[in-house]
Amino acid sequence: MRIDVVTIFPEYLEPLNISLVGKARARGQLDVHVHDLRDWTYDVHRTVDDSPYGGGPGMVMKPEPWGEALDAVIGKGPAGEVPTLVVPTPSGRPFTQELAQELAGRPWLTFTPARYEGIDRRVIEEAATRMPVVEVSIGDYVLAGGEVAVLVMVEAIARLLPGVLGNAESHRDDSFAPGAMADLLEGPVYTKPAEWRGRTVPDVLLSGNHGRIARWRREQAFARTLANRPDLVARWQYGAFDKKEREA
Ligand SMILES: Nc1ccc2ncsc2c1
């Protein structure tokens, strides 16, 4: 997979050089290019924003630099191919594991994290005439820009690429990953020592009885989901019901 990111804060994407994504890049599983939007400005102040038409607070990111940046990014990619444009925005569709899976299946993604009040709408509209565009939100809170959303999405997507996660098992027990625990949050985990500051590990985990352990883990996951994400319980119940129906 090729990933391009266009941003006015290239240094914000430094974490893509380390850990899981950094290792995937070093192994050639991921080809990441970070571009400074100001490389497509020509005034002495390298201006990327201006006041909003119609008035109102804040500034809007000008269309010209973005248009030229996307032209250049597409020009640098595989001949005849276009990326999927991923536009991080609070007004986008929710970023979910399902959407991460969908995007992990694309060969080329270009992320356009914005600052200020956002990007002139004509940039997205013009891009949509020549490439798939998906506007994505990582949640309902106020951020200064979309770069942190890119870090979230790239990590969630990269770990789904073949060979990136060493232990394939790691996918199975993820929260929200498909399978028996789908839609349930992860339960508590423990490792050595068996006692730490007077706190012991639940006996069932030391029992060696894998059936009991699996049941206990499902119970713990359900309890945690009920407490923290009751909205997911209904989805899980339907999924379990649907699975029984299909197996009947
Ligand atoms: N403030 C905010 C919230 C969510 C989000 N997702 C992508 S960019 C963004 C910005």
The ligand as an SDF file (V2000), in Angstrom:
LIG
                    3D

 10 11  0  0  0  0  0  0  0  0999 V2000
  -12.2960   18.0450   15.8280 N   0  0  0  0  0  0  0  0  0  0  0  0
  -12.2050   16.8670   15.0730 C   0  0  0  0  0  0  0  0  0  0  0  0
  -12.9150   15.7470   15.4990 C   0  0  0  0  0  0  0  0  0  0  0  0
  -12.8460   14.5740   14.7710 C   0  0  0  0  0  0  0  0  0  0  0  0
  -12.0480   14.5130   13.6210 C   0  0  0  0  0  0  0  0  0  0  0  0
  -11.8430   13.4240   12.7950 N   0  0  0  0  0  0  0  0  0  0  0  0
  -11.0410   13.6610   11.7830 C   0  0  0  0  0  0  0  0  0  0  0  0
  -10.4560   15.2680   11.7800 S   0  0  0  0  0  0  0  0  0  0  0  0
  -11.3410   15.6470   13.2030 C   0  0  0  0  0  0  0  0  0  0  0  0
  -11.4040   16.8440   13.9320 C   0  0  0  0  0  0  0  0  0  0  0  0
  1  2  1  0
  2  3  1  0
  2 10  2  0
  3  4  2  0
  4  5  1  0
  5  6  1  0
  5  9  2  0
  6  7  2  0
  7  8  1  0
  8  9  1  0
  9 10  1  0
M  END
$$$$
